[in-house]
Amino acid sequence: MNTTRPISTTLFSLQGRVALVTGAGRGLGLAMATALAAHGATVWLNGRDASALQDAADTVSQAGRDAAGCAHALAFDVTDEAAASAAVGHVLAQSGRLDILINNVGQRRRQSLDDLPAQALRELLESNLVSAWHLCREAARPMREQGFGRIINVTSIAGPIARAGDAAYTTGKGALEALTRALAAELGAQGINVNAIAPGYFATEANAGMVEDPTTTQWLTRRSSLGRWGQPDEIGGAAVFLASSAASYVTGQVLVVDGGYLAHF
């Protein structure tokens, strides 16, 4: 029996798909939301600043115009479980479905073991790990009913490797990577693919101080294979791939987008 599947020219199309992207007001979240809309998805952008978020949604809608993608602002705090659950309900009520969830929110506290209070670690884990867990659970319900879903957790190269004075962030991202594998195993039979994107060094607003520091840029030039900072829009292709039919047999994986940082000795 011939089981060869025909090659599709719409492998990366997201036409008709609905996405929720957290932390999408700027930086990598905004870049991923823009890429999804440009490939046809309706995108709901999350953030806490409603005014800035609306500006971002307007920008994303412009990018998605030719592909019929559009964007909406959805302000809520991902650590507020009631608000997060209500937000998923709102997406379903307005768009009728939820196909793609990108958990992008992340905080960072660079402090040594002795200087970081346990409570600060708990708060960081609530933001970087527990909020993603909750949204995965909420999004999985409609995805099960649809028999289709794509969950993408944004981890970091700080998941598999570490540096001194950054234990809290590394712990959270490493745990999020493990959660990705666990949910891939649990949800795969229900038509839900769960993967992660691990960014390296990107020239985002949050990293502006390091980008402007010649010493840091010189170090990155020597340390990575491509020898430069990543630009935010360079994360978009990874998000589109994992959200699309092109990744239909990909789950439980971490796609590293780091300019060769982890590969470079």
N, C-alpha and C positions, 0 to 999 in steps of 0.2 A: 504494500500500500504506500502510495506516495504521500508523505506527510510534510513535504516542503511548503512553506508558507510563501505566498507571493510578496515580492518586495513592494512596500508602500511608499508613495511619495509624500505621505502626510504623517510620517512617523513622529515628528516633533510638534504636530499640531495639537493645540489645547483648546480648540474650538468647542464651545459648549461646556467646558469644565469650569468649576467654581473653586476658588482658592482662598484660604485665610493665611496671611503672613503676619506673624507677630514681630514687633520691633521694626516696623516697616517705614517709619517716618524719615529715616535717613540711612546712610551707609549701605551695608550689604543687604539689609532687609529691603530697602527701597530699590536697590539694583535688582534683586530677585523678583520683586513684585512687578517691576517694569518689564523684565524679560518675559514673565508669564503672560502679562497683558499683551505684549507685542506678538505673542504666539496664539492669541485668541481667547485667553481665559478671562473670566470675570474675577477680579481680585478684590478682596476685602483687606484693607490695611489696618493693622493694629498699632496703637501707641497710646501714650498717656496724655500728650498735649494735643487736644482736639483741633486747635487752630493750625498748628504746624502739620498735623496729619491730613487735614483737608487740602492744604497746599500740595502735599505729597501725592494725594489721591488724584488731584487735578493733573499733575505732571504725568502720572502713570496712565491716566485716561488718554492723554494726548499720544502717548507711545502706542497704545493699543487701538487707536482709531481705525487704522487701515485693516487690522486683523479682526475687527469687531470686538476686541477686548475692551473692558471698561473697569473702573476702579471706584471703590467706596471707602470712606473713612469709618473706622469702628473703634472708638476710643474706650479702652478699659485697661485696668491693671491686671496683668496675667497672674499675679499672686493672689488675687481675690477670686476664689473658686466660684462663688455665686455669680460674680460679674462675667467670668469666663464662660460659665455654662449658659448664661443668658445671651452672651454674644454668639455662641454657636447656634442657639435657638433662633436668634435674629437672622443670621445668615440663611438658615433653612427656611424661615418664614418668607424672606425677601427673594431668595434666589432658587428655592426649591430643592437644593441639594448642596452637598459639600464633598468635593472630590479630592482636594489637595490641602494638606496642612503643613505649613513650614514653621517650626518652632525655632525662632531666631533670637529671641530675647536673651540677653546675657549681661551679667555684671561682673566686675573684676575688682579684687582687693589684693594688692601686692603687699603682703606683710609676712614677716617671719613667723615661725611656729610660736615663739614666745610672745610675740606682739599681737597676734590675732586672737581675740576673745572667741570662745566657743559660740556665743550668741551671734557674732558676726558671721561665722561659718554657717550657722543654721539659716540666717537670713539670705546668704548667698545661694545656698542649696535650694531654698524656697523659690528663688528667682530662676536659677539656671537649670534645675532638675525637676523639682516637684511640680512647678507650673506646667512644664512640658508633659509630665506624666498625666496630669489632670486633663489637659487639652487633647492628648492622644486618646484618652478614655472617652471623652465627650465626642470627638470626631469619629471614632471607630463605630459608634452606634449607627449613624446614618450610612456610613460607608459599608457596613455589613449588609444593611437592607438593600443597598444599591448593587452589592456584589463587586464593588470597585472602590479603591481608595489608594492614595499616595500620601504617606507621611514622611516628611524630611526633617530630621533634627540637625540643627547647625551646631556641630561640636567645635573642635579646634585641633591644631597640631599639638596643643598642650594636653591633649588626651593621652596619646601614646608616649610622649616625652615630657620632661619636666625641667624646671630651673629653680634655683634656690629662691626662697621668698615669695613663692606663688602657689603654695600648696592648696589653698582653698579653691582657686580657679581650676587647677589641674584635677583636683578631686571631682569637682562638679562635671567637668567636661568628660573625664574618663567614665564617670557613672552614666552620663547621657549616651555615650557610645555603647556601653553595656546594655542600657535600656533599649537602644535601637535593635540590637541583636535579639534580645528577649521578645520584643513585640513582633519582630519579623517572624519568629518561630510560632508565636501565638496566633497571629492574625493572617498569616499567609494563606491558609486554607479557606479563608473567608473573602479572598480577592483583594486583600490590602497589602501593598508592598511598603515596607518600612526601611528607609535608608538614612544615611547621614552625609553631610558635607562638612569636611574639616578644612576651614580656611587657614592660610598661612598669614604672611604679613601684607596687609592691604592698606592703601593710602586713603583711609576714611577720616571723617571728622574727628573721631575718637582718638586716632593715632597721629593727629596733626603735629603734636610736639615732637614725636619721634621722626616723622617724615622730614621735618625742618632741621633736624639735628644732623649735621654732616657726618659725625662719627658713627651714628647708627646706620645711616644710609651706606657708608663705606663698608661697614661690617656686613650688612645684608648683601651687598654686591659680591663680597667674597664668599659668603656663607651659602648662597642659593645658586642653583644651576642657571636660572635665567638672569640672575644678577641685578634684580630691580624689585621695587615695590609692585604689588598687584594693584590694578585699578578696579574700583568697585564693580564696573560693568563686566569685568572678567569672571565674576561669580555666576552671572546669569545663565550661561550655557549649561553649567552643572545642574542648576535647579530645573531648567526646562527639560533636560535629559531625564532626570529621575522622576519628573512629574508626568512624562509622556509615555506613549506606547513603545517608544524605542527602548525603554527600560522595563518592559513587561516581565522579563525573566531575571530581574535584578532585585534582590532583597537581602536585608541583613548586612549590607555593605557600607563602608565608609569611603566616600570619594574625596580624596585629598586634593585640594586646589591651593598649591603653595609655591609654585614656581620652582619646584625641585628642592625645596628646603630639606625635607626628610630624606631625600635620595642622595643628597650632596654630602660627601665626607670632608 
